[in-house]
Amino acid sequence: MTQRGSGAPGIPLSQRIRVPGAPASTLPPQWKVVAAIVFLGATAVGLLAAGTQLGSQGAWADSATFIGLGLFIGLIVAVAIVPALSSRRGVLTLRRRGEGQSPGLELVGRREATRWWRVGSLILVAVGLIVIIGWVTGSPARIGLGRQLVLLVCAGASIPWLIRSFRRSPQTGSVVLNRAGLTVTTSKEGRRHVAWTELARIEPGTRRGSIWLSLRQGEILTDAFASVRSDPALVVPFVSFYRDKPSLRHELEDGRAIDRAVSGEFLPMSLP
């Protein structure tokens, strides 16, 4: 059930709003995501089965290697691909921000998958260590030397990224709209404020599903909405509506913008 913007002040309400009359979505076809899940899922199952069989034959190092790779690919499917099946078509995901926070309306972001890639990198490093231990202990190998070297290269390549990921903590992407402008938070640029007077244009980007913010001084922000859990085809008219109507920006702080989103009144066809 959709909650309206009249909730108690100071309590953030995360709301997934299906907007009536939503325009055609710019999101990529879901069949590609399904195909990736099927292919990688089958690969993960095959690796886990091979690892189990090798373990029954006494090749524990190779068994642990295959099982580790199967878990790594399964992790990719679970946290990086499966969430894409939760369609954003025709949806605005909003949260009202009140007391104790910067007041306004937040376009809620997807949680960055960096922490899960960190776990995957740890698995790869563990696989590399297992290969090395297998060499040192003379454990019987059922996979060739070339493949073992490839695994070691992959494990070694993940170490610098792993160190960097711990030094730079991942953030949850979001965009907060209020009377003053937009506060954009991304994993790449951190937090940045853009005043309404700075915003020249907001439009769909060249990459499907992306949105570009063009600033008056010529700068373009290309990843500001990359992780927002809303349909780009709705984000553009929603932000443009309040950019073009300064007298209505108080709605972003008192909750009435949520009511406007529920009714779809911000869409271009409904503008006076």
C-alpha positions as CSV (number, residue, x, y, z in Angstrom):
1,M,0.0,0.0,0.0
2,T,1.3,3.4,-0.9
3,Q,1.8,5.8,2.0
4,R,0.8,9.4,1.4
5,G,2.9,12.5,2.1
6,S,1.0,13.3,5.3
7,G,3.0,11.1,7.5
8,A,4.3,12.2,10.9
9,P,7.0,14.9,10.6
10,G,10.5,13.7,11.2
11,I,9.8,10.0,10.3
12,P,11.4,9.0,6.9
13,L,8.9,7.0,4.9
14,S,10.3,4.9,2.0
15,Q,7.6,4.7,-0.6
16,R,7.5,2.9,-3.9
17,I,5.0,4.9,-5.9
18,R,3.6,3.6,-9.2
19,V,2.9,6.7,-11.2
20,P,-0.2,6.7,-13.4
21,G,0.4,7.7,-17.0
22,A,4.1,7.0,-16.8
23,P,6.0,7.5,-20.1
24,A,7.9,4.7,-21.8
25,S,10.8,3.5,-19.7
26,T,14.5,3.9,-20.7
27,L,15.5,0.8,-18.9
28,P,17.1,-2.1,-20.8
29,P,15.1,-5.3,-21.5
30,Q,14.7,-7.7,-18.6
31,W,15.4,-10.7,-20.8
32,K,19.1,-9.8,-20.8
33,V,19.2,-9.9,-17.0
34,V,17.4,-13.3,-17.0
35,A,19.8,-14.7,-19.5
36,A,22.8,-13.6,-17.4
37,I,21.3,-15.1,-14.3
38,V,20.6,-18.5,-16.1
39,F,24.1,-18.6,-17.6
40,L,26.1,-17.6,-14.5
41,G,23.8,-19.6,-12.2
42,A,24.4,-22.8,-14.3
43,T,28.2,-22.0,-14.2
44,A,28.1,-21.7,-10.4
45,V,26.2,-24.9,-10.0
46,G,28.6,-26.7,-12.3
47,L,31.7,-25.4,-10.4
48,L,30.1,-26.4,-7.1
49,A,29.3,-29.9,-8.4
50,A,32.9,-30.3,-9.8
51,G,34.3,-29.2,-6.5
52,T,32.2,-31.7,-4.6
53,Q,33.3,-34.5,-6.9
54,L,37.0,-33.6,-6.6
55,G,36.7,-33.6,-2.9
56,S,35.4,-37.1,-2.9
57,Q,38.5,-38.1,-4.9
58,G,40.8,-36.7,-2.3
59,A,41.9,-33.6,-4.3
60,W,41.0,-31.2,-1.5
61,A,42.9,-28.2,-2.9
62,D,41.2,-28.4,-6.3
63,S,37.9,-29.1,-4.6
64,A,38.2,-26.0,-2.5
65,T,39.2,-24.0,-5.6
66,F,36.2,-25.0,-7.6
67,I,33.8,-24.5,-4.7
68,G,35.3,-21.1,-4.0
69,L,34.8,-20.0,-7.6
70,G,31.3,-21.4,-7.6
71,L,30.5,-19.3,-4.5
72,F,32.1,-16.2,-6.1
73,I,29.9,-16.5,-9.2
74,G,26.9,-17.3,-7.1
75,L,27.6,-14.1,-5.1
76,I,27.7,-12.0,-8.3
77,V,24.3,-13.4,-9.4
78,A,22.7,-12.9,-5.9
79,V,23.8,-9.3,-5.2
80,A,24.7,-7.7,-8.5
81,I,22.2,-9.2,-11.0
82,V,19.1,-10.5,-9.3
83,P,18.2,-7.1,-7.8
84,A,17.9,-5.8,-11.4
85,L,14.8,-8.0,-11.8
86,S,13.0,-5.6,-9.4
87,S,11.7,-3.4,-12.2
88,R,11.8,0.4,-11.9
89,R,9.4,0.9,-14.8
90,G,6.8,3.5,-13.9
91,V,8.1,3.7,-10.3
92,L,9.4,6.6,-8.1
93,T,11.0,5.5,-4.8
94,L,10.8,8.4,-2.4
95,R,11.5,9.1,1.3
96,R,10.6,12.2,3.2
97,R,13.4,13.6,5.3
98,G,12.6,15.6,8.3
99,E,13.9,16.4,11.8
100,G,17.6,15.6,12.4
101,Q,18.3,15.5,8.7
102,S,18.6,17.9,5.8
103,P,14.9,18.6,5.1
104,G,13.5,17.6,1.7
105,L,12.5,14.6,-0.4
106,E,15.0,11.9,-1.1
107,L,15.1,9.8,-4.3
108,V,16.2,6.6,-2.6
109,G,19.3,4.9,-4.0
110,R,20.3,1.3,-4.5
111,R,22.9,0.2,-1.9
112,E,26.3,0.0,-3.6
113,A,27.4,-3.6,-4.3
114,T,31.0,-2.7,-3.4
115,R,30.8,-4.5,-0.1
116,W,29.7,-7.7,-1.8
117,W,32.4,-7.4,-4.4
118,R,34.8,-7.1,-1.4
119,V,33.5,-10.5,-0.2
120,G,34.0,-11.9,-3.7
121,S,37.6,-10.6,-3.8
122,L,38.3,-12.2,-0.5
123,I,37.0,-15.5,-1.9
124,L,39.3,-15.1,-4.9
125,V,42.3,-14.4,-2.7
126,A,41.4,-17.5,-0.6
127,V,41.3,-19.6,-3.8
128,G,44.8,-18.3,-4.8
129,L,46.1,-19.2,-1.3
130,I,44.6,-22.7,-1.7
131,V,46.4,-23.2,-5.0
132,I,49.7,-22.1,-3.4
133,I,49.1,-24.4,-0.4
134,G,48.4,-27.3,-2.8
135,W,51.8,-26.7,-4.4
136,V,53.6,-26.6,-1.1
137,T,51.9,-29.7,0.3
138,G,52.0,-31.7,-2.9
139,S,48.2,-32.2,-2.9
140,P,47.2,-34.1,-6.1
141,A,46.0,-31.6,-8.8
142,R,43.2,-32.4,-11.2
143,I,43.5,-29.1,-13.0
144,G,46.4,-28.1,-15.2
145,L,49.2,-25.8,-14.3
146,G,48.0,-23.2,-16.8
147,R,44.6,-22.9,-15.1
148,Q,46.2,-22.7,-11.7
149,L,48.3,-19.8,-12.9
150,V,45.2,-18.1,-14.2
151,L,43.6,-18.4,-10.8
152,L,46.7,-17.0,-9.2
153,V,46.7,-14.0,-11.6
154,C,43.0,-13.3,-10.8
155,A,43.6,-13.6,-7.1
156,G,46.6,-11.3,-7.3
157,A,44.8,-8.7,-9.4
158,S,42.0,-8.5,-6.8
159,I,44.4,-7.6,-4.0
160,P,44.9,-3.9,-5.0
161,W,41.2,-3.4,-5.5
162,L,40.5,-5.1,-2.2
163,I,42.9,-2.7,-0.4
164,R,41.3,0.3,-2.1
165,S,37.8,-0.8,-1.2
166,F,38.7,-0.9,2.5
167,R,40.3,2.5,2.4
168,R,37.3,4.0,0.6
169,S,34.1,2.9,2.3
170,P,31.1,2.4,-0.2
171,Q,28.2,4.8,0.1
172,T,24.5,4.5,-0.7
173,G,23.6,6.6,-3.7
174,S,20.8,9.1,-3.3
175,V,19.5,12.5,-4.4
176,V,17.8,14.8,-1.9
177,L,15.6,17.6,-3.3
178,N,14.6,20.7,-1.3
179,R,14.1,24.5,-1.7
180,A,17.8,25.1,-2.1
181,G,18.6,22.5,-4.7
182,L,19.8,19.0,-5.1
183,T,22.2,17.1,-2.7
184,V,23.7,14.3,-4.8
185,T,25.5,11.4,-3.1
186,T,27.4,8.9,-5.2
187,S,30.1,6.3,-4.5
188,K,32.5,8.0,-7.0
189,E,32.2,11.7,-6.0
190,G,30.8,11.5,-2.4
191,R,28.3,14.2,-1.5
192,R,27.8,17.3,-3.6
193,H,25.2,20.1,-3.6
194,V,23.8,21.6,-6.8
195,A,21.7,24.8,-6.4
196,W,18.6,25.1,-8.6
197,T,20.1,28.1,-10.3
198,E,23.1,26.0,-11.3
199,L,21.0,23.4,-13.0
200,A,20.7,24.1,-16.8
201,R,19.2,20.8,-18.0
202,I,18.3,17.3,-16.9
203,E,17.9,14.7,-19.5
204,P,18.3,10.9,-20.2
205,G,22.0,10.0,-20.8
206,T,23.4,8.1,-23.8
207,R,23.7,4.9,-21.6
208,R,20.3,3.4,-21.2
209,G,18.9,4.0,-17.8
210,S,21.2,6.9,-17.0
211,I,20.5,10.6,-16.4
212,W,22.7,13.6,-17.1
213,L,22.7,16.8,-15.1
214,S,24.0,19.7,-17.2
215,L,25.2,22.7,-15.1
216,R,25.2,26.3,-16.3
217,Q,29.0,26.5,-16.1
218,G,29.2,23.7,-18.7
219,E,29.9,20.8,-16.4
220,I,27.9,17.6,-16.8
221,L,27.2,15.1,-14.0
222,T,26.8,11.7,-15.7
223,D,26.4,9.4,-12.7
224,A,24.3,11.5,-10.3
225,F,21.2,9.2,-10.6
226,A,23.0,6.0,-11.6
227,S,22.0,4.2,-8.4
228,V,18.6,5.7,-7.8
229,R,15.8,3.1,-7.5
230,S,13.4,5.1,-9.7
231,D,12.5,5.0,-13.4
232,P,14.7,7.5,-15.3
233,A,11.7,8.4,-17.5
234,L,10.0,9.7,-14.3
235,V,13.0,11.2,-12.6
236,V,13.6,13.7,-15.5
237,P,10.1,15.3,-15.4
238,F,9.8,15.1,-11.6
239,V,13.1,17.1,-11.1
240,S,12.3,19.4,-14.1
241,F,8.9,20.2,-12.6
242,Y,10.4,21.7,-9.4
243,R,13.3,23.3,-11.3
244,D,10.8,25.2,-13.4
245,K,8.4,26.1,-10.6
246,P,10.3,27.8,-7.7
247,S,7.0,28.8,-6.0
248,L,6.2,25.1,-5.5
249,R,9.5,23.9,-4.1
250,H,8.2,24.1,-0.5
251,E,6.3,20.9,-1.4
252,L,9.6,19.0,-1.3
253,E,9.9,19.8,2.4
254,D,6.3,19.6,3.6
255,G,5.4,16.3,2.0
256,R,3.0,17.5,-0.7
257,A,5.5,16.5,-3.4
258,I,4.7,12.9,-2.6
259,D,1.0,13.5,-3.2
260,R,1.8,15.1,-6.5
261,A,3.9,12.0,-7.4
262,V,1.1,9.6,-6.4
263,S,-1.3,11.5,-8.8
264,G,1.2,11.9,-11.6
265,E,0.6,15.7,-11.7
266,F,4.2,16.4,-12.4
267,L,4.2,14.8,-15.8
268,P,4.5,17.2,-18.8
269,M,1.0,16.5,-20.1
270,S,-0.4,17.9,-16.8
271,L,1.6,21.1,-16.7
272,P,-0.4,24.3,-17.1
